Amino acid sequence: MPMRQCGKLSGGLIAFSLALVLTGCGAAEESSPVIVGSVTSVPQSVAQVPAAPTMATGQPISSPVPSTTPQVDQFADQPLIDNTEWVDAIDGRRLMVFPTQAGRQDTFPTAGDRAWQEVLTLAPDADTPGMRDQFLCHWDWARIVAPNKTSWNLEPWRPDVGYQATVNALCNPGGPER
């Protein structure tokens, strides 16, 4: 097998193995390192995958694992957020964030931070504790789970529990969205 194809194969196997670990697909509580061929380290693009979110049951939420990190942001010159709208909901105030098509597709590592800055430009009063974590949860996970969801809803009344606890609460710490 040519060296170029072998590298692609081992990289794919590492990504697949990591996906199995992240999704808990038949994995034991403690797992041993996976060594594929002569690979002795995990590529940086795989090592920087966000922590796997878990449901209330403790089971990880399945998500695709990126096999490579883009080196160039193909959406750098396009807005990622179309508009925002504050509404009053049964539980309190809610900011509806409407991503653009570019915002739904951009996987460049810093795009989420750029998108959050766009949210703050459109709705400066969104800069409250916990709102950024809710937004990044939607950016990192809701785009994958529900790619066509019209808006991402952020609520300033939700508790500020940190990113991982926000992800574990399916982006809605303090209770489900109503």
N, C-alpha and C positions, 0 to 999 in steps of 0.2 A: 504494500500500500504506500503511495507517495506520502512524503512527510507532511505536506500541506493538508491532505485529507485526514491523516492520522491526528493532527492537531485539532482539526475541526471535530473529529469524532470524540476525542478525549474531552474537549471543552463541552460538547453536548452531553456527554455522559455525566460530567461533573454537575452541570446545570440540572439534569434530570435527577441525579441523586439528591441534590440540594432540594429540589422540588418535592421529592418524596419525604424528606426530613421535615420540610416546612409544612406540608399538608398532613403529616402524621399517618401517611398511608402505610399501615402495617408496621410502623416503627415502634420499638420498645421505648420505655420511659427514658433509658439512657442508651445512647447509640455510640458506636465506635466510629472513628474517622474513616471516611471512604477514600481509598487510594485506587486510582484508575491508571493502569499502565505505569509509566514512569513519572507521572505527575506528582510532585511533592508539595505543591502549594496551590491554593485556590486563586483563580484569576481575580484581580481587583474588582472587575465588573460583577462577579458573582458574590464576592465578599461584602459588597456594599448594599445588598438587598435589605430593605427595612425589616425589622422584626416582624414575624408572622403574627397577624392578629388572631385572637381566639374568641370563640363565642362564650356565652355565660357558662356553658358546660365544660369549658376548658379545652374544647376541641379546636384546633387551628382552622382558620378560614382558608379555603383553597384559593390560590391565586397563581397566575403564570409567573414564572421567574424569568426576568430578562436575561437573554444569553449574552448580550453585549451592551455596553453603555455607549450611547451615541457620543461621538467626539465633537459634533457640531450641532447646534440647535437649529433644526430646519425651519422652526417657527419663530426665530428670533425677531423678525421684523413684523410679526403679526400680534394683535391683541389676543390674550388668552381668556379674558373675561369680557362678555358682551355688555352686561349691565347688572345692577343689583337693585333690590327693592325691599324696603322695610315694610313689614305687615304685622298686624296684631293677630296673634293666634290664641287658642284657648289657654295655653300655658303662659303666655306673655309675648314679648316682642320677638320677631324672627327676621333675620336677614336672608332673603332669597338671592342666591348667587347663580347667575346664568352664564355658564362657560360658552366660549365660541367653539367651533369645530377644531381649531388649532389647540384650544385649551383641553379638549377631550383627547387629543392625540399626542401632545407633546410629552416625550419621555426623557428629555434632557435633564440631567441631575439638578440644575438650579432653576428649572422652569417653575416649580411649585412656589419657590420664594418670589419669583418675578410675578406670578399670578396673584399671590397674596398682596404684594405691593399695589397691583392694579385694583384689587378689592378695596384697599385702604384709600386709594385715590378716589374711587367712586363713592365710598361710604366711610369717611374718616372716623365716625363714631363706632365702627366695628372693632377698633383696636382696644378690646377689653380682655381680661384674663379668660383663657380657655377658647376664645374664638379662633385663634390661629391654629390650635391643635385640632379643632373641629374641621377647619378648612383643609388642613393637610391630610387629615383622615379621609376626607372626601377625595382629595387630589390623588392620594396614594392608593386607596382601596375602592371607593365607591365608583370611580371611573371604570374600574375593571368589573365589578360586580353588577353595576347597573349603568352601562355606558350611555344609555339614552335617557337617563333621568333628566327631566327638564331643568330643574334647579337643585342646587345643593343648599340645604337649609341650615343656618347657623343661629344658635340662640344664646344671647349673652347671659341669660339666667341659669344656664347649665353650670354645674360645678367645674372649676379648673382642677382637673385631676392628672394632668400631664398627657403627653402624646400616647404612650402605650395603653394607659387605662382608657383613654378616649377611643382608641382603636378596639380594645376589648369590649367596649360598650357599643360597638357598631356605629361609632361616630356620635352617639347620643348619650353621653354620661348623665346620670341623674334620672334616667327613665326614657322610655320610647317616645318617638315623635308622634304627636297626635294631630 
